[in-house]
Each structure stands twice: as C-alpha cells, then as structure tokens.
Amino acid sequence: MNLGTKKSYYVFSKTDIKKFKEENNKPLEYIDLIKLVIDTNSELLKLYELNTKSVEISKFNKNDSLIHSQLLKLPLEADTDFDKILVNFNETKPPKIGKVTKVDKATKDLTVINDKANYIERKDFEKISIKKISIIGFSFMTVFIIVIGFVLNQSINRGNSEQEKLSQELIITQLETSGNYNKVAQKMKDFNYPKKDIVNMYLENGQFVNALKADKKAFTSVLDKIDTMNNKEQQEALNELKKANITSKKESISLDLRLALLNKDIDFLKKNIKSVDSQALSDRIVKLFIDEKEYASANEQLKFFANKALDKQAKQAEHDDKKQALTNKVNELKKAISDTQKQLDGKNKQLSDLHKQLDDLNKNDKSPDKGKHVDDKNKEIDNANKDKNKISDILKDQQGKEKEAQKAVDDFK
C-alpha cells in the first residue's frame, strides 16, 4: 500500500468532537487523516472512557463523488493501529506494468542502439532472415519485461517497507503521546528498533532511570541530557537517579559532583577534584571556583582537564582581585584618615572651648572655690591635650600606611 500525496476532501459528521468539527470538509492527505485521528484519540483518552464518542468519516474526490465512508468510535486503546483501521480511505493503488505500446517503443529504441553499436552494412542486414529477427526481437522483449518486472517488484517492496515503517512510527507516536513510555519501548523492541533509539526516546521524555535500565552504557548520554536542563530540573533528575540506586560507585560520585556543583558545595568539590570524569564537568567546576575566588582550587582542577581559555580567565580574575584588594586597602585607609582627622578637629575645638572657659573663670569667678575651679579646668585641658596627641599619632601612622598602600597599587602589574 502506498500512502500517496494526493489530497481528497474529508467530511466529518455525526460527531460532537470539537477537533473534527473544525477540520470538517477539508482537503487532506491520507497521512494527515491518520495523524488527526491519532492526536484526537490521545486527547480523548485523557477525558473519556473507551467507546463513548463516534465520528463518521467520509472521503470525496475532487468531483464530490463519495469514495468511502466509515463510522469510527473513539477513543480506542493507545496502541491501536489506526493505519489498518482506516486503510480503505487510501485509494492509491500499486503501479501496474506498462502497456504494450511502451514495450514496443522500448524494444525499438534498444534495436536502434544495438544498430548503432554494431554497425553493419545495410545489404548484410537485409540478408538476416525474418526468423532471426523474430528471435532477436523476442529476446529483447523478454529481457525488457524481466527488467521492468524486477524494477516494479523492487518498487512495490520498497513501498511496502516504507508503509510498514510509517505505520510503526504512527503507533509509537500515539503511545508516546499517551505517556506510556514503557509500552513505547516494548513496541520499539517488537519493531526491532536499535537500543540507542529506545534510550533516546526515554531521554527526550525525561525518563532517565528507564534510559539507564534500558542500557547501562547510556550513563554518559543521560548526564549530557541532564546538563542541558535548568538547575532545578537538573537537581530533580540527579536526585531521582540517586534514589533509584542503579549506578555504579564511580557513576554515583559523578552524580554527587553535579549536585555539589548546583548547591555550590565548595568543600566537597575541593575534596573530589580527582574524581571529575569529563571536560565539560571540569569546566563548570572551574567556573564556579573562579566565581567564588577559589583560585588555588581552580588551578588544581585545570591540571587534570586543561582549558587554556579558563586558565587565562582564572589568572586574570586573580590578578584583578589582588589589584582590587590593594585599591580597597587604600580606600579604607583614606576613610580611616578622614575619620581620625574629624576626631582631631573635634579635640581641637574642645581645647579651644576649655581655654575660653578657663579665661572666663579667671576673669569672672569671685567664689571662694575659684582656685579649685581653675585647677579642675586645667586638668581637663591637660587630658584633652593628651587625647589630641594620641589622635595625632594615629593620624600620622595612617597617613604613612596610606602612602605605602597607594605605592603598592601604582607598582602592581
């Protein structure tokens, strides 16, 4: 059977299924009809019990003549082969062997070619008997028919093979849409799909445990697929694999490393640098070390999986951080100097006020305790001067350190 590419009109009646109402009276190819039925069936399976809906499918040609009509109850089981159920809607027939006129023409062409390749004089050719000509013509005819038959047979076989493959793909697609991935895998086994295709089916649908169960050697493919997901999805997938307990000790460490990477568990990553098993994972860990300013650990990891670009990035980041640290120190000292200077200014103002108060006492105090008042004020002034001297010493020390720090920044390369 050949699906063909000719479009005919399909009318969907006796139904309340929305999708068929929308597609009513539309030109479709046969393969599109099958896909429409499969998609609709998958949606109905999620909403209804079996055999609760129906649709009448009628096919018309371009002259509005009915080709075939069929009542179909939906939904059906997820693994139903709709291609077989609806096969009567495919009107395309296998090609027939060419007419006699075409054979005669081909025979004549072959004769002409033979004449050109084996040129002989016209007179000699006329001497060939009618019997010999008949034998030659019959031989050419026989060979030609055999060749045509062989070609047609090959074409039909190829068409049947393609039809069978398409039918299998439709069944698998429908099962996959329903979410029954284990049943999909079983059907793929029944159809002799390679193990790699079954693993890929599981991976595309996020079934990582089943992918590993299908092929223990698919661990790297599983990790590669997980690495493409966002952080939350990665954590869920990795924890699911850990919980399933189907990995080897070495593979389990690979899962732990990835979880530590996602959780930014620097200590665990530092302790297990030698357990990193791929360039991609190493690069991700080095980037995290750089972000966390763990440059020694980044350099250690790069010894096992070299990466010139990351090595350059790590060295540049470390250089910039050192320079920034020196600059920060200068800025911190400048702020300290500014604060100390404010303290010194405050102390100077205090001394100025104390001297004014002493002068006022000397001029205006008429009490018997004047002497005591003057002595107390002088003690305050002495203490204030001591504080001032301490602050001045601190300021000088800070200014000296600030000059040294600025020089270190200027000299840094």
Kinemage of the C-alpha trace (Angstrom):
@kinemage 1
@onewidth
@group {chain A} dominant
@subgroup {mainchain}
@vectorlist {calphas} color= white
{ca met a 1} P 0.000 0.000 0.000
{ca asn a 2} L 1.253 3.436 -0.884
{ca leu a 3} L 0.106 6.437 1.158
{ca gly a 4} L 0.455 8.767 -1.783
{ca thr a 5} L 0.376 12.545 -1.689
{ca lys a 6} L -2.941 13.314 -3.443
{ca lys a 7} L -5.396 15.296 -1.347
{ca ser a 8} L -9.092 14.424 -1.154
{ca tyr a 9} L -11.922 16.055 0.744
{ca tyr a 10} L -12.860 14.585 4.105
{ca val a 11} L -16.181 15.338 5.782
{ca phe a 12} L -16.629 14.513 9.463
{ca ser a 13} L -20.247 14.108 10.570
{ca lys a 14} L -22.366 12.544 13.326
{ca thr a 15} L -19.930 13.826 15.947
{ca asp a 16} L -19.649 16.401 18.705
{ca ile a 17} L -15.846 16.145 18.870
{ca lys a 18} L -14.566 19.713 18.507
{ca lys a 19} L -11.419 18.881 16.547
{ca phe a 20} L -13.330 17.021 13.828
{ca lys a 21} L -15.880 19.818 13.588
{ca glu a 22} L -13.034 22.283 12.981
{ca glu a 23} L -11.483 20.052 10.312
{ca asn a 24} L -14.829 19.356 8.589
{ca asn a 25} L -14.844 19.431 4.777
{ca lys a 26} L -11.085 19.922 4.370
{ca pro a 27} L -8.663 18.631 1.721
{ca leu a 28} L -6.217 16.298 3.462
{ca glu a 29} L -3.607 13.740 2.552
{ca tyr a 30} L -4.159 10.237 3.884
{ca ile a 31} L -1.230 10.500 6.294
{ca asp a 32} L -2.706 13.741 7.707
{ca leu a 33} L -6.005 11.969 8.314
{ca ile a 34} L -4.214 9.268 10.318
{ca lys a 35} L -2.355 11.902 12.377
{ca leu a 36} L -5.603 13.804 13.027
{ca val a 37} L -7.300 10.655 14.313
{ca ile a 38} L -4.297 9.693 16.468
{ca asp a 39} L -3.995 13.167 18.027
{ca thr a 40} L -7.729 13.330 18.731
{ca asn a 41} L -7.741 9.823 20.193
{ca ser a 42} L -4.861 10.715 22.532
{ca glu a 43} L -6.729 13.769 23.813
{ca leu a 44} L -9.957 11.835 24.306
{ca leu a 45} L -8.160 9.091 26.242
{ca lys a 46} L -7.380 11.647 28.926
{ca leu a 47} L -11.022 12.722 29.217
{ca tyr a 48} L -13.336 9.794 28.487
{ca glu a 49} L -13.753 6.073 28.971
{ca leu a 50} L -13.347 3.865 25.900
{ca asn a 51} L -16.021 3.832 23.162
{ca thr a 52} L -18.019 6.862 24.291
{ca lys a 53} L -17.638 9.099 21.223
{ca ser a 54} L -18.102 8.499 17.500
{ca val a 55} L -17.432 10.211 14.209
{ca glu a 56} L -18.465 9.376 10.652
{ca ile a 57} L -15.588 9.921 8.230
{ca ser a 58} L -16.479 10.363 4.547
{ca lys a 59} L -13.985 10.805 1.745
{ca phe a 60} L -14.853 12.551 -1.533
{ca asn a 61} L -12.840 13.134 -4.699
{ca lys a 62} L -12.498 16.476 -6.440
{ca asn a 63} L -15.765 15.775 -8.307
{ca asp a 64} L -17.620 15.368 -4.983
{ca ser a 65} L -18.091 11.650 -5.536
{ca leu a 66} L -18.058 9.535 -2.365
{ca ile a 67} L -15.024 7.276 -2.229
{ca his a 68} L -15.508 5.715 1.187
{ca ser a 69} L -17.453 6.312 4.402
{ca gln a 70} L -16.824 4.743 7.800
{ca leu a 71} L -18.134 5.166 11.366
{ca leu a 72} L -15.342 5.250 13.947
{ca lys a 73} L -15.864 5.022 17.710
{ca leu a 74} L -13.368 6.908 19.861
{ca pro a 75} L -11.334 6.775 21.949
{ca leu a 76} L -9.607 3.447 21.324
{ca glu a 77} L -6.636 1.896 23.130
{ca ala a 78} L -3.375 3.868 22.929
{ca asp a 79} L -1.608 1.205 20.849
{ca thr a 80} L -4.365 0.907 18.231
{ca asp a 81} L -3.066 0.694 14.643
{ca phe a 82} L -5.275 3.327 13.005
{ca asp a 83} L -3.489 2.850 9.705
{ca lys a 84} L -5.062 -0.605 9.443
{ca ile a 85} L -8.474 0.526 10.667
{ca leu a 86} L -8.648 3.374 8.132
{ca val a 87} L -6.848 1.657 5.272
{ca asn a 88} L -9.888 1.847 2.997
{ca phe a 89} L -9.515 5.609 2.869
{ca asn a 90} L -6.266 5.177 0.960
{ca glu a 91} L -7.319 4.948 -2.680
{ca thr a 92} L -3.813 4.933 -4.163
{ca lys a 93} L -3.061 1.612 -5.832
{ca pro a 94} L 0.281 -0.054 -6.700
{ca pro a 95} L 1.565 0.828 -10.197
{ca lys a 96} L 0.796 -1.569 -12.997
{ca ile a 97} L 3.212 -2.907 -15.650
{ca gly a 98} L 3.451 -0.607 -18.657
{ca lys a 99} L 1.262 -1.048 -21.738
{ca val a 100} L 2.372 -2.943 -24.841
{ca thr a 101} L 2.933 0.277 -26.756
{ca lys a 102} L 5.571 1.313 -24.273
{ca val a 103} L 7.248 -2.067 -24.534
{ca asp a 104} L 7.245 -1.805 -28.341
{ca lys a 105} L 8.805 1.635 -28.177
{ca ala a 106} L 11.487 0.489 -25.745
{ca thr a 107} L 12.224 -2.518 -27.927
{ca lys a 108} L 12.546 -0.280 -30.949
{ca asp a 109} L 14.922 2.029 -29.045
{ca leu a 110} L 17.042 -0.899 -27.967
{ca thr a 111} L 17.198 -2.101 -31.564
{ca val a 112} L 18.340 1.324 -32.751
{ca ile a 113} L 21.038 1.437 -30.066
{ca asn a 114} L 22.139 -2.040 -30.991
{ca asp a 115} L 22.267 -0.999 -34.636
{ca lys a 116} L 24.485 1.996 -33.821
{ca ala a 117} L 26.785 0.000 -31.555
{ca asn a 118} L 27.192 -2.810 -34.006
{ca tyr a 119} L 27.022 -1.018 -37.342
{ca ile a 120} L 26.854 -3.263 -40.349
{ca glu a 121} L 26.199 -2.656 -43.983
{ca arg a 122} L 22.570 -2.300 -44.996
{ca lys a 123} L 22.858 -5.070 -47.533
{ca asp a 124} L 24.157 -7.573 -44.949
{ca phe a 125} L 21.375 -6.612 -42.538
{ca glu a 126} L 18.748 -7.307 -45.209
{ca lys a 127} L 20.125 -10.835 -45.558
{ca ile a 128} L 19.152 -11.684 -41.955
{ca ser a 129} L 16.158 -13.959 -42.055
{ca ile a 130} L 12.793 -12.998 -40.653
{ca lys a 131} L 13.149 -15.892 -38.252
{ca lys a 132} L 16.381 -14.471 -36.786
{ca ile a 133} L 14.845 -11.011 -36.483
{ca ser a 134} L 11.891 -12.513 -34.634
{ca ile a 135} L 14.221 -14.382 -32.280
{ca ile a 136} L 16.243 -11.218 -31.590
{ca gly a 137} L 13.093 -9.140 -31.076
{ca phe a 138} L 11.633 -11.753 -28.743
{ca ser a 139} L 14.874 -11.878 -26.768
{ca phe a 140} L 14.883 -8.133 -26.351
{ca met a 141} L 11.220 -8.219 -25.368
{ca thr a 142} L 11.826 -10.951 -22.772
{ca val a 143} L 14.807 -9.162 -21.220
{ca phe a 144} L 12.919 -5.888 -21.125
{ca ile a 145} L 9.865 -7.416 -19.431
{ca ile a 146} L 12.079 -9.166 -16.886
{ca val a 147} L 13.864 -5.890 -16.107
{ca ile a 148} L 10.592 -3.990 -15.832
{ca gly a 149} L 9.165 -6.693 -13.596
{ca phe a 150} L 12.213 -6.613 -11.368
{ca val a 151} L 12.120 -2.827 -11.061
{ca leu a 152} L 8.404 -2.831 -10.289
{ca asn a 153} L 8.829 -5.590 -7.735
{ca gln a 154} L 11.624 -3.647 -6.043
{ca ser a 155} L 9.474 -0.510 -6.063
{ca ile a 156} L 6.483 -2.343 -4.564
{ca asn a 157} L 8.655 -3.972 -1.900
{ca arg a 158} L 10.208 -0.622 -1.076
{ca gly a 159} L 6.775 0.956 -0.885
{ca asn a 160} L 5.514 -1.801 1.389
{ca ser a 161} L 8.585 -1.412 3.599
{ca glu a 162} L 8.096 2.354 3.842
{ca gln a 163} L 4.405 1.850 4.570
{ca glu a 164} L 5.200 -0.628 7.336
{ca lys a 165} L 7.760 1.736 8.844
{ca leu a 166} L 5.315 4.641 8.745
{ca ser a 167} L 2.640 2.512 10.390
{ca gln a 168} L 5.081 1.602 13.160
{ca glu a 169} L 6.032 5.250 13.668
{ca leu a 170} L 2.368 6.221 13.960
{ca ile a 171} L 1.780 3.597 16.646
{ca ile a 172} L 4.885 4.681 18.572
{ca thr a 173} L 3.948 8.374 18.312
{ca gln a 174} L 0.483 7.684 19.664
{ca leu a 175} L 1.803 5.652 22.605
{ca glu a 176} L 4.392 8.328 23.338
{ca thr a 177} L 1.685 10.997 23.364
{ca ser a 178} L -0.271 8.974 25.926
{ca gly a 179} L 2.769 8.943 28.243
{ca asn a 180} L 3.077 5.156 28.426
{ca tyr a 181} L 6.830 5.130 27.765
{ca asn a 182} L 7.469 1.561 28.875
{ca lys a 183} L 4.867 0.369 26.388
{ca val a 184} L 6.528 2.545 23.733
{ca ala a 185} L 9.854 0.855 24.496
{ca gln a 186} L 8.263 -2.598 24.233
{ca lys a 187} L 6.731 -1.744 20.852
{ca met a 188} L 10.086 -0.417 19.652
{ca lys a 189} L 11.661 -3.714 20.679
{ca asp a 190} L 8.917 -5.582 18.815
{ca phe a 191} L 9.664 -3.479 15.727
{ca asn a 192} L 13.413 -4.199 16.079
{ca tyr a 193} L 14.421 -0.602 16.833
{ca pro a 194} L 18.077 -0.258 17.934
{ca lys a 195} L 18.674 0.027 21.680
{ca lys a 196} L 20.088 3.507 21.081
{ca asp a 197} L 16.722 4.712 19.714
{ca ile a 198} L 14.896 3.353 22.760
{ca val a 199} L 17.335 5.154 25.072
{ca asn a 200} L 16.887 8.399 23.125
{ca met a 201} L 13.101 8.063 23.392
{ca tyr a 202} L 13.397 7.818 27.167
{ca leu a 203} L 15.847 10.745 27.315
{ca glu a 204} L 13.655 13.021 25.201
{ca asn a 205} L 10.807 12.388 27.639
{ca gly a 206} L 12.906 12.892 30.782
{ca gln a 207} L 12.830 9.204 31.730
{ca phe a 208} L 16.445 8.986 32.907
{ca val a 209} L 16.084 5.977 35.194
{ca asn a 210} L 14.351 3.995 32.444
{ca ala a 211} L 17.029 5.060 29.969
{ca leu a 212} L 19.724 3.582 32.207
{ca lys a 213} L 17.677 0.450 32.770
{ca ala a 214} L 17.368 0.069 29.005
{ca asp a 215} L 21.136 0.389 28.559
{ca lys a 216} L 23.654 0.579 31.408
{ca lys a 217} L 26.181 2.043 28.974
{ca ala a 218} L 23.977 5.102 28.397
{ca phe a 219} L 25.189 6.866 31.574
{ca thr a 220} L 27.197 9.493 29.676
{ca ser a 221} L 24.261 10.216 27.360
{ca val a 222} L 21.992 10.578 30.395
{ca leu a 223} L 24.357 13.091 32.025
{ca asp a 224} L 24.764 15.029 28.762
{ca lys a 225} L 20.989 15.380 28.523
{ca ile a 226} L 20.634 16.417 32.182
{ca asp a 227} L 23.375 19.043 31.757
{ca thr a 228} L 21.195 20.872 29.190
{ca met a 229} L 18.356 21.482 31.687
{ca asn a 230} L 17.905 24.326 34.160
{ca asn a 231} L 19.264 23.999 37.707
{ca lys a 232} L 16.004 22.895 39.319
{ca glu a 233} L 15.350 20.231 36.685
{ca gln a 234} L 18.937 19.006 36.987
{ca gln a 235} L 18.632 18.590 40.755
{ca glu a 236} L 15.369 16.672 40.397
{ca ala a 237} L 16.814 14.346 37.747
{ca leu a 238} L 20.044 13.711 39.674
{ca asn a 239} L 18.198 13.001 42.924
{ca glu a 240} L 15.878 10.636 41.065
{ca leu a 241} L 18.886 8.690 39.741
{ca lys a 242} L 20.445 8.612 43.224
{ca lys a 243} L 17.197 7.321 44.729
{ca ala a 244} L 16.877 4.588 42.073
{ca asn a 245} L 20.258 3.173 43.175
{ca ile a 246} L 21.104 1.773 39.750
{ca thr a 247} L 24.504 3.406 39.199
{ca ser a 248} L 27.976 2.123 39.978
{ca lys a 249} L 30.118 3.664 42.736
{ca lys a 250} L 32.062 5.704 40.196
{ca glu a 251} L 28.864 6.866 38.476
{ca ser a 252} L 27.351 7.758 41.858
{ca ile a 253} L 30.284 10.104 42.543
{ca ser a 254} L 29.592 11.793 39.211
{ca leu a 255} L 26.035 12.433 40.373
{ca asp a 256} L 27.301 13.773 43.730
{ca leu a 257} L 29.739 16.112 41.984
{ca arg a 258} L 26.974 17.584 39.876
{ca leu a 259} L 24.714 18.030 42.883
{ca ala a 260} L 27.576 19.699 44.778
{ca leu a 261} L 28.132 21.982 41.790
{ca leu a 262} L 24.467 23.009 41.735
{ca asn a 263} L 24.481 23.558 45.523
{ca lys a 264} L 27.837 25.388 45.416
{ca asp a 265} L 29.308 22.932 47.905
{ca ile a 266} L 32.894 24.168 47.515
{ca asp a 267} L 34.336 21.916 50.212
{ca phe a 268} L 33.008 18.732 48.578
{ca leu a 269} L 34.285 19.833 45.166
{ca lys a 270} L 37.738 20.611 46.587
{ca lys a 271} L 37.985 17.162 48.164
{ca asn a 272} L 36.915 15.346 44.981
{ca ile a 273} L 38.832 17.192 42.267
{ca lys a 274} L 40.474 13.956 41.119
{ca ser a 275} L 37.058 12.255 40.689
{ca val a 276} L 35.880 14.636 37.967
{ca asp a 277} L 35.403 12.456 34.870
{ca ser a 278} L 34.768 14.814 31.954
{ca gln a 279} L 35.991 18.038 30.400
{ca ala a 280} L 32.512 19.566 30.490
{ca leu a 281} L 32.067 18.925 34.208
{ca ser a 282} L 35.587 20.148 34.954
{ca asp a 283} L 34.938 23.395 33.088
{ca arg a 284} L 31.749 24.020 35.082
{ca ile a 285} L 33.559 23.401 38.368
{ca val a 286} L 36.464 25.698 37.381
{ca lys a 287} L 33.980 28.472 36.546
{ca leu a 288} L 32.387 28.079 39.981
{ca phe a 289} L 35.821 28.194 41.658
{ca ile a 290} L 36.602 31.402 39.758
{ca asp a 291} L 33.257 32.952 40.752
{ca glu a 292} L 33.899 32.034 44.386
{ca lys a 293} L 37.509 33.349 44.185
{ca glu a 294} L 38.903 29.873 44.894
{ca tyr a 295} L 41.810 30.344 42.503
{ca ala a 296} L 44.095 27.710 44.004
{ca ser a 297} L 41.362 25.087 43.574
{ca ala a 298} L 40.662 26.286 40.035
{ca asn a 299} L 44.345 25.890 39.127
{ca glu a 300} L 44.381 22.422 40.708
{ca gln a 301} L 41.322 21.338 38.687
{ca leu a 302} L 42.893 22.678 35.475
{ca lys a 303} L 45.841 20.320 35.982
{ca phe a 304} L 43.530 17.352 35.301
{ca phe a 305} L 41.443 18.886 32.496
{ca ala a 306} L 43.334 21.691 30.802
{ca asn a 307} L 41.431 24.591 29.300
{ca lys a 308} L 43.501 27.495 28.005
{ca ala a 309} L 40.601 29.921 27.971
{ca leu a 310} L 39.594 29.151 31.565
{ca asp a 311} L 43.233 29.156 32.676
{ca lys a 312} L 43.599 32.658 31.244
{ca gln a 313} L 40.303 33.709 32.833
{ca ala a 314} L 41.369 32.379 36.244
{ca lys a 315} L 44.726 34.165 36.127
{ca gln a 316} L 43.110 37.425 35.011
{ca ala a 317} L 40.434 37.204 37.703
{ca glu a 318} L 43.044 36.515 40.377
{ca his a 319} L 45.176 39.434 39.119
{ca asp a 320} L 42.192 41.796 39.126
{ca asp a 321} L 41.143 40.683 42.604
{ca lys a 322} L 44.636 41.298 44.027
{ca lys a 323} L 44.743 44.751 42.499
{ca gln a 324} L 41.242 45.453 43.729
{ca ala a 325} L 42.242 44.319 47.225
{ca leu a 326} L 45.156 46.782 47.208
{ca thr a 327} L 42.875 49.537 45.960
{ca asn a 328} L 40.322 48.683 48.637
{ca lys a 329} L 43.035 48.945 51.285
{ca val a 330} L 43.979 52.434 50.063
{ca asn a 331} L 40.318 53.466 50.150
{ca glu a 332} L 39.885 52.001 53.646
{ca leu a 333} L 42.950 53.942 54.899
{ca lys a 334} L 41.680 57.141 53.311
{ca lys a 335} L 38.373 56.730 55.091
{ca ala a 336} L 40.171 55.995 58.376
{ca ile a 337} L 42.333 59.097 57.905
{ca ser a 338} L 39.214 61.150 57.270
{ca asp a 339} L 37.546 59.818 60.430
{ca thr a 340} L 40.697 60.396 62.503
{ca gln a 341} L 41.006 63.911 61.169
{ca lys a 342} L 37.427 64.588 62.278
{ca gln a 343} L 38.297 63.309 65.742
{ca leu a 344} L 41.353 65.580 65.819
{ca asp a 345} L 39.289 68.557 64.693
{ca gly a 346} L 36.776 67.806 67.417
{ca lys a 347} L 39.509 67.596 70.030
{ca asn a 348} L 40.965 70.928 68.897
{ca lys a 349} L 37.540 72.529 69.211
{ca gln a 350} L 37.182 71.018 72.701
{ca leu a 351} L 40.550 72.516 73.743
{ca ser a 352} L 39.534 75.891 72.340
{ca asp a 353} L 36.317 75.794 74.374
{ca leu a 354} L 38.198 74.744 77.528
{ca his a 355} L 40.641 77.642 77.216
{ca lys a 356} L 37.728 80.066 76.853
{ca gln a 357} L 36.140 78.596 79.951
{ca leu a 358} L 39.460 78.960 81.858
{ca asp a 359} L 39.740 82.574 80.828
{ca asp a 360} L 36.172 83.174 81.949
{ca leu a 361} L 36.925 81.621 85.337
{ca asn a 362} L 39.987 83.731 85.822
{ca lys a 363} L 38.059 86.910 84.991
{ca asn a 364} L 34.643 86.353 86.482
{ca asp a 365} L 34.791 83.718 89.187
{ca lys a 366} L 34.514 85.544 92.553
{ca ser a 367} L 33.747 82.498 94.641
{ca pro a 368} L 35.965 81.178 97.464
{ca asp a 369} L 36.480 77.966 95.374
{ca lys a 370} L 37.871 79.813 92.387
{ca gly a 371} L 41.269 78.230 92.769
{ca lys a 372} L 39.794 74.755 92.762
{ca his a 373} L 37.681 75.591 89.729
{ca val a 374} L 40.722 76.830 87.834
{ca asp a 375} L 42.758 73.712 88.780
{ca asp a 376} L 39.971 71.397 87.599
{ca lys a 377} L 39.735 73.228 84.280
{ca asn a 378} L 43.489 72.989 83.766
{ca lys a 379} L 43.292 69.218 84.359
{ca glu a 380} L 40.597 68.970 81.658
{ca ile a 381} L 42.833 70.875 79.300
{ca asp a 382} L 45.774 68.564 80.073
{ca asn a 383} L 43.684 65.453 79.437
{ca ala a 384} L 42.332 66.919 76.189
{ca asn a 385} L 45.893 67.642 75.047
{ca lys a 386} L 46.909 64.043 75.781
{ca asp a 387} L 43.985 62.766 73.716
{ca lys a 388} L 44.886 65.156 70.948
{ca asn a 389} L 48.469 63.894 70.868
{ca lys a 390} L 47.281 60.262 70.667
{ca ile a 391} L 44.929 61.083 67.815
{ca ser a 392} L 47.690 62.969 66.026
{ca asp a 393} L 49.995 59.936 66.308
{ca ile a 394} L 47.276 57.652 64.919
{ca leu a 395} L 46.701 60.051 62.045
{ca lys a 396} L 50.395 60.162 61.158
{ca asp a 397} L 50.562 56.347 61.200
{ca gln a 398} L 47.501 56.054 58.952
{ca gln a 399} L 48.864 58.609 56.513
{ca gly a 400} L 52.128 56.673 56.292
{ca lys a 401} L 50.294 53.412 55.627
{ca glu a 402} L 48.094 55.089 53.014
{ca lys a 403} L 51.183 56.241 51.109
{ca glu a 404} L 52.617 52.708 51.165
{ca ala a 405} L 49.307 51.189 50.000
{ca gln a 406} L 48.997 53.686 47.170
{ca lys a 407} L 52.554 52.889 46.080
{ca ala a 408} L 51.682 49.177 46.035
{ca val a 409} L 48.733 49.919 43.753
{ca asp a 410} L 50.865 52.067 41.462
{ca asp a 411} L 53.585 49.427 41.279
{ca phe a 412} L 51.175 46.478 40.720
{ca lys a 413} L 51.342 44.966 37.230
